[in-house]
Amino acid sequence: MAPDFFDRTLLQWSGYVMLLAGFQLTLLFQFGFYFRLFFRKKNPQVNRFRPISVLMNIRNEEERIEKLLLQLLQQDYPEFEVVVVDDFSEDATLTIIGVMARKYPRLKFSSLRQETRFSEKLAMNLALKAATYDWVVFVSPETDTLDAHFLQRLSEQASDSADISLNYLNYSARPGLYNRLCRVERFFAFLSSAAYSSAGLSLFYQQSNVLFNKQLYFEVDGFRGKMNAHFAHLELVFNQFVQKKVEASVTSETRLSENASLGKPEFIDLVRKRILLWRDLGVFKKLLLLMDGLSGIFLVAGFGWLLVTEIQNWMVFTWPVLLVWLLHLFMVKTLLNRLNERKIFLSSLMYVFVSPVIGLYHWARIYIHLQRNKWN
């Protein structure tokens, strides 16, 4: 049987070559990056209090801003403030905030007087300049329920040696296919960000629920040169950081959920955002992420080709895929339990195999769009 197996053409070998390349690359990234998250030492539960400025930029949020601000202002934490910048609201948002500011001294607010193409970045810049304390965290106005000890847990999870503390952020669970798809996409975006950042390569796909020293923002001149990048905001700044210690908190204690109506456009925006952020990265990080994505494509493509051409040798080429799937199952199940995100387990098992294809499709669409606009 051995001579027959090895006596084959280059085309016949192609499936095994792709499968082996995908298998080796997948193991390299799983053990080199992702499994590092399991061995992060948990910070001892000490009363580590650092003054924190909670920042928020909002627009037309009269229906829910009061509830969220009350949850923030009633935090059981000794020294904090809430800074809100209104981005040219056309409803009663600014009036509500003004009334609350008279009652709560911890609440500071300002507003932009006109709308511009990059007003959201201007609002964030204004909030950072207005912050009294060095340690800041942005919170989205879509944030769901906050408990009274959120800031305490946020501070305790960040060690004294960390420059940035990345915490889990996702959408609240709601019925619907695209709610599930968006939550799975954000889970894997957080997983990738946490894994790479913990390994010393700053990689961010979110700006909310990230505790950081505001001086880092000013050290890189903030949004300078990136004002017209409408697909992302502070993520563009975070991804510039080099030689900064990023600590990822893989726990539900500092988790935030956002209550949003999700459909196909929102899912596509999340996928496109990952691709566009990849384009903005340095060459080394861009190459690593490309290889990470290609590992899944090679594995699936090689396995599919062999199912068609080599089905009689299924026992030879099935075990690498099975091993990768079992490792992925263990990793996803463990992390979802830690993050208290159990309702997307089955979807996550399938998404890891289709996400490279989805990403490749949208990358091609973005590339074609940019090329067409280049000549217009």
CORGI-V787425 format. One record per residue. N is the residue number from 0. RES is the residue in three letters. PSI is psi in radians with two decimals (* if undefined). OMEGA is omega as a letter, one per 20 degrees, with the letter a starting at -180 (none if undefined). D_CENTER is the distance of its C-alpha to the mean C-alpha in Angstrom with 2 decimals. Layout:
N_RES_PSI_OMEGA_D_CENTER, N_RES_PSI_OMEGA_D_CENTER
This chain:
0_MET_-0.60_a_49.34, 1_ALA_-0.85_r_47.77, 2_PRO_-0.69_r_49.60, 3_ASP_-0.67_a_48.60, 4_PHE_-0.77_a_44.90, 5_PHE_-0.23_a_44.74, 6_ASP_1.49_a_47.05, 7_ARG_2.83_a_44.68, 8_THR_2.98_r_43.75, 9_LEU_-0.69_r_40.72, 10_LEU_-0.68_r_39.39, 11_GLN_-0.53_r_39.85, 12_TRP_-0.32_a_37.98, 13_SER_-0.69_r_34.98, 14_GLY_-0.74_r_33.30, 15_TYR_-0.64_r_33.68, 16_VAL_-0.82_r_32.44, 17_MET_-0.74_a_29.19, 18_LEU_-0.78_a_28.77, 19_LEU_-0.72_r_29.52, 20_ALA_-0.79_r_27.22, 21_GLY_-0.69_r_24.29, 22_PHE_-0.83_a_25.28, 23_GLN_-0.74_r_25.59, 24_LEU_-0.71_r_22.37, 25_THR_-0.79_r_20.43, 26_LEU_-0.68_r_22.18, 27_LEU_-0.80_a_21.60, 28_PHE_-0.61_r_17.81, 29_GLN_-0.85_a_17.85, 30_PHE_-0.45_a_20.22, 31_GLY_-0.45_a_19.31, 32_PHE_-1.06_a_15.60, 33_TYR_-0.72_a_14.29, 34_PHE_-0.17_r_17.39, 35_ARG_-0.48_a_17.33, 36_LEU_-0.44_a_15.05, 37_PHE_-0.35_a_18.13, 38_PHE_0.20_r_20.37, 39_ARG_2.24_r_18.67, 40_LYS_2.27_r_21.48, 41_LYS_2.34_r_21.04, 42_ASN_2.40_r_22.21, 43_PRO_2.49_a_25.66, 44_GLN_1.51_r_25.91, 45_VAL_2.85_r_27.70, 46_ASN_1.34_a_28.11, 47_ARG_1.75_a_25.89, 48_PHE_2.11_r_26.03, 49_ARG_2.42_r_24.75, 50_PRO_2.33_a_25.21, 51_ILE_2.37_r_22.01, 52_SER_2.09_r_21.64, 53_VAL_2.10_a_19.40, 54_LEU_2.56_a_18.69, 55_MET_2.29_r_18.31, 56_ASN_2.35_a_19.19, 57_ILE_2.83_r_20.59, 58_ARG_2.16_r_22.74, 59_ASN_1.05_a_25.13, 60_GLU_0.60_a_23.93, 61_GLU_-0.43_a_27.42, 62_GLU_-0.45_a_26.94, 63_ARG_-0.07_a_24.26, 64_ILE_-0.64_a_24.04, 65_GLU_-0.76_a_26.94, 66_LYS_-0.78_a_25.58, 67_LEU_-0.74_r_22.26, 68_LEU_-0.66_r_24.18, 69_LEU_-0.72_r_26.66, 70_GLN_-0.62_r_24.10, 71_LEU_-0.77_a_22.79, 72_LEU_-0.32_r_26.35, 73_GLN_0.38_r_27.64, 74_GLN_2.44_r_25.37, 75_ASP_1.35_a_27.47, 76_TYR_2.40_a_26.73, 77_PRO_-0.60_a_29.43, 78_GLU_1.85_r_28.14, 79_PHE_2.94_r_25.48, 80_GLU_2.83_r_25.44, 81_VAL_2.13_a_23.61, 82_VAL_2.10_a_23.50, 83_VAL_2.30_r_23.14, 84_VAL_2.13_a_23.56, 85_ASP_2.20_a_24.76, 86_ASP_1.21_r_23.92, 87_PHE_0.93_r_27.33, 88_SER_2.56_r_27.40, 89_GLU_0.14_r_30.32, 90_ASP_-2.68_a_30.71, 91_ALA_0.26_a_31.67, 92_THR_-0.89_a_28.35, 93_LEU_-0.62_r_29.83, 94_THR_-0.75_r_32.99, 95_ILE_-0.78_a_31.25, 96_ILE_-0.73_r_29.37, 97_GLY_-0.71_r_32.68, 98_VAL_-0.74_a_34.53, 99_MET_-0.59_a_32.04, 100_ALA_-0.53_r_32.10, 101_ARG_-0.49_a_35.87, 102_LYS_-0.53_a_35.41, 103_TYR_1.86_a_32.49, 104_PRO_-0.39_a_32.99, 105_ARG_-0.23_a_29.41, 106_LEU_2.15_r_28.18, 107_LYS_2.56_r_28.26, 108_PHE_2.73_r_27.66, 109_SER_3.12_a_28.24, 110_SER_2.71_r_27.92, 111_LEU_2.40_a_27.94, 112_ARG_-0.20_r_31.30, 113_GLN_2.76_a_30.43, 114_GLU_2.38_r_27.74, 115_THR_3.03_a_26.60, 116_ARG_-0.45_a_24.29, 117_PHE_0.66_a_21.85, 118_SER_-0.55_a_22.67, 119_GLU_-0.70_r_19.14, 120_LYS_-0.65_r_18.70, 121_LEU_-0.69_r_22.23, 122_ALA_-0.72_r_21.50, 123_MET_-0.73_r_18.66, 124_ASN_-0.73_r_21.06, 125_LEU_-0.72_r_23.80, 126_ALA_-0.75_r_21.93, 127_LEU_-0.66_r_21.17, 128_LYS_-0.54_a_24.85, 129_ALA_-0.26_a_26.08, 130_ALA_2.30_r_24.29, 131_THR_-0.67_a_27.03, 132_TYR_2.76_a_25.11, 133_ASP_-0.67_a_23.29, 134_TRP_2.20_a_20.28, 135_VAL_2.72_r_18.09, 136_VAL_2.29_r_15.11, 137_PHE_2.43_r_14.09, 138_VAL_2.34_a_14.26, 139_SER_2.52_r_14.02, 140_PRO_-0.25_r_17.45, 141_GLU_-0.06_a_16.10, 142_THR_2.33_r_15.45, 143_ASP_-2.82_a_17.56, 144_THR_2.34_r_20.05, 145_LEU_2.35_r_19.80, 146_ASP_2.93_a_22.27, 147_ALA_-0.22_a_24.57, 148_HIS_0.29_a_23.25, 149_PHE_-0.86_a_19.57, 150_LEU_-0.63_r_20.20, 151_GLN_-0.79_r_22.41, 152_ARG_-0.64_r_19.88, 153_LEU_-0.76_a_17.23, 154_SER_-0.68_a_19.93, 155_GLU_-0.56_a_21.19, 156_GLN_-0.36_a_18.00, 157_ALA_2.11_r_17.78, 158_SER_2.85_a_20.63, 159_ASP_-0.41_a_23.08, 160_SER_-0.13_a_22.29, 161_ALA_2.45_r_18.54, 162_ASP_-0.53_a_17.73, 163_ILE_2.43_r_14.15, 164_SER_2.00_a_12.80, 165_LEU_2.22_a_9.13, 166_ASN_2.72_a_9.30, 167_TYR_2.42_r_7.99, 168_LEU_2.29_r_7.41, 169_ASN_3.11_r_8.56, 170_TYR_2.68_r_11.66, 171_SER_2.57_a_15.09, 172_ALA_2.20_r_17.05, 173_ARG_2.78_r_19.58, 174_PRO_2.63_r_22.04, 175_GLY_2.53_a_21.40, 176_LEU_-0.78_a_20.08, 177_TYR_-0.44_r_17.37, 178_ASN_-0.76_r_16.06, 179_ARG_-0.76_a_15.71, 180_LEU_-0.74_r_14.29, 181_CYS_-0.67_r_11.55, 182_ARG_-0.67_r_10.71, 183_VAL_-0.76_r_10.96, 184_GLU_-0.74_a_8.78, 185_ARG_-0.58_r_5.81, 186_PHE_-0.82_a_7.18, 187_PHE_-0.54_r_7.48, 188_ALA_-0.75_r_4.22, 189_PHE_-0.74_r_3.77, 190_LEU_-0.81_r_7.34, 191_SER_-0.78_a_7.50, 192_SER_-0.79_a_5.88, 193_ALA_-0.72_a_8.15, 194_ALA_-0.87_a_10.90, 195_TYR_-0.73_a_11.35, 196_SER_-0.67_r_11.09, 197_SER_-0.42_r_13.49, 198_ALA_0.08_r_15.70, 199_GLY_0.13_r_16.16, 200_LEU_1.73_a_14.08, 201_SER_2.14_a_11.66, 202_LEU_2.01_a_8.49, 203_PHE_2.35_r_5.74, 204_TYR_0.15_r_3.62, 205_GLN_2.74_r_4.55, 206_GLN_-0.41_r_8.18, 207_SER_2.69_r_9.42, 208_ASN_0.60_r_10.27, 209_VAL_1.98_r_10.29, 210_LEU_2.15_a_13.96, 211_PHE_2.83_r_15.52, 212_ASN_2.16_a_19.00, 213_LYS_-0.37_r_19.68, 214_GLN_-0.48_r_22.07, 215_LEU_-0.65_r_19.32, 216_TYR_-0.78_a_18.61, 217_PHE_-0.43_r_22.32, 218_GLU_-0.56_a_22.87, 219_VAL_0.32_r_21.06, 220_ASP_0.54_r_22.72, 221_GLY_-2.22_a_19.73, 222_PHE_0.25_a_19.18, 223_ARG_2.20_a_22.35, 224_GLY_-0.02_a_22.43, 225_LYS_0.28_a_19.18, 226_MET_-0.55_a_20.55, 227_ASN_0.06_r_20.92, 228_ALA_1.60_a_17.40, 229_HIS_-0.21_a_16.78, 230_PHE_-0.25_a_13.59, 231_ALA_2.89_a_11.48, 232_HIS_-1.73_a_12.69, 233_LEU_-0.37_r_11.82, 234_GLU_-0.63_r_9.04, 235_LEU_-0.58_r_12.28, 236_VAL_-0.83_a_13.99, 237_PHE_-0.67_a_11.73, 238_ASN_-0.16_r_11.76, 239_GLN_-0.31_a_15.52, 240_PHE_2.33_r_16.04, 241_VAL_2.54_r_18.30, 242_GLN_0.62_r_20.02, 243_LYS_2.38_a_17.96, 244_LYS_2.06_r_17.24, 245_VAL_2.25_r_13.69, 246_GLU_2.17_a_13.80, 247_ALA_2.21_r_11.16, 248_SER_1.75_a_12.52, 249_VAL_1.24_a_12.42, 250_THR_2.69_r_14.60, 251_SER_-0.15_a_15.13, 252_GLU_-0.53_a_17.17, 253_THR_0.32_a_14.56, 254_ARG_2.50_r_12.48, 255_LEU_2.52_r_12.30, 256_SER_2.54_r_12.77, 257_GLU_2.34_a_13.28, 258_ASN_1.83_a_16.47, 259_ALA_2.65_r_16.40, 260_SER_2.10_a_18.64, 261_LEU_2.39_r_16.87, 262_GLY_-2.88_a_18.67, 263_LYS_-0.75_r_18.69, 264_PRO_-0.69_a_17.92, 265_GLU_-0.66_r_14.63, 266_PHE_-0.79_r_13.61, 267_ILE_-0.69_r_14.92, 268_ASP_-0.69_r_13.13, 269_LEU_-0.77_r_9.65, 270_VAL_-0.79_r_11.16, 271_ARG_-0.63_r_12.92, 272_LYS_-0.76_r_10.16, 273_ARG_-0.75_a_8.69, 274_ILE_-0.78_a_12.41, 275_LEU_-0.62_r_13.35, 276_LEU_-0.64_r_10.92, 277_TRP_-0.70_a_12.41, 278_ARG_-0.45_a_15.77, 279_ASP_-0.11_a_15.34, 280_LEU_2.91_r_14.78, 281_GLY_2.90_a_17.86, 282_VAL_-0.76_a_20.03, 283_PHE_-0.85_r_19.38, 284_LYS_-0.64_r_15.58, 285_LYS_-0.73_a_16.05, 286_LEU_-0.73_r_18.74, 287_LEU_-0.80_a_16.94, 288_LEU_-0.60_r_14.08, 289_LEU_-0.78_r_16.95, 290_MET_-0.65_r_18.89, 291_ASP_-0.80_r_16.13, 292_GLY_-0.69_a_15.97, 293_LEU_-0.48_r_19.76, 294_SER_-0.76_r_20.39, 295_GLY_-0.66_r_19.49, 296_ILE_-0.78_r_21.50, 297_PHE_-0.74_a_24.43, 298_LEU_-0.85_a_24.50, 299_VAL_-0.75_a_24.58, 300_ALA_-0.76_r_26.93, 301_GLY_-0.76_a_29.24, 302_PHE_-0.76_r_29.50, 303_GLY_-0.72_r_30.21, 304_TRP_-0.70_a_32.83, 305_LEU_-0.55_r_34.52, 306_LEU_-0.55_a_34.75, 307_VAL_-0.73_a_36.80, 308_THR_-0.37_a_38.88, 309_GLU_0.62_a_39.16, 310_ILE_-0.47_a_39.09, 311_GLN_-0.35_r_42.13, 312_ASN_0.55_a_40.09, 313_TRP_-0.52_a_37.22, 314_MET_-0.41_a_37.60, 315_VAL_-0.78_a_36.94, 316_PHE_-0.01_a_33.63, 317_THR_-0.60_a_32.15, 318_TRP_-0.62_r_31.61, 319_PRO_-0.71_r_28.86, 320_VAL_-0.71_r_26.75, 321_LEU_-0.73_r_27.64, 322_LEU_-0.79_r_26.70, 323_VAL_-0.74_r_23.23, 324_TRP_-0.70_r_22.76, 325_LEU_-0.70_r_24.05, 326_LEU_-0.72_r_21.80, 327_HIS_-0.75_r_18.76, 328_LEU_-0.82_a_20.27, 329_PHE_-0.80_a_20.77, 330_MET_-0.87_a_17.30, 331_VAL_-0.79_a_15.57, 332_LYS_-0.77_a_18.32, 333_THR_-0.81_a_18.20, 334_LEU_-0.67_r_14.52, 335_LEU_-0.66_r_14.72, 336_ASN_-0.75_a_17.86, 337_ARG_-0.62_a_16.51, 338_LEU_0.00_a_13.76, 339_ASN_0.81_a_16.51, 340_GLU_1.08_a_14.80, 341_ARG_-0.32_a_17.87, 342_LYS_-0.03_r_18.44, 343_ILE_0.39_a_16.18, 344_PHE_-0.96_a_17.72, 345_LEU_-0.69_r_20.05, 346_SER_-0.64_a_17.71, 347_SER_-0.62_r_15.26, 348_LEU_-0.64_a_18.35, 349_MET_-0.61_a_19.24, 350_TYR_-0.53_a_15.97, 351_VAL_-0.47_a_15.62, 352_PHE_-0.49_a_18.91, 353_VAL_-0.35_a_18.49, 354_SER_-0.66_r_15.00, 355_PRO_-0.65_r_16.55, 356_VAL_-0.76_r_19.34, 357_ILE_-0.77_r_17.31, 358_GLY_-0.72_r_15.36, 359_LEU_-0.71_r_18.79, 360_TYR_-0.83_a_20.39, 361_HIS_-0.53_r_18.11, 362_TRP_-0.74_r_18.20, 363_ALA_-0.70_r_21.98, 364_ARG_-0.72_r_22.11, 365_ILE_-0.73_a_20.28, 366_TYR_-0.79_r_22.59, 367_ILE_-0.72_r_25.65, 368_HIS_-0.78_a_24.81, 369_LEU_-0.66_r_24.47, 370_GLN_-0.68_r_27.65, 371_ARG_-0.76_a_29.57, 372_ASN_-0.41_a_28.68, 373_LYS_-0.53_a_29.66, 374_TRP_0.04_r_33.21, 375_ASN_*_none_33.44
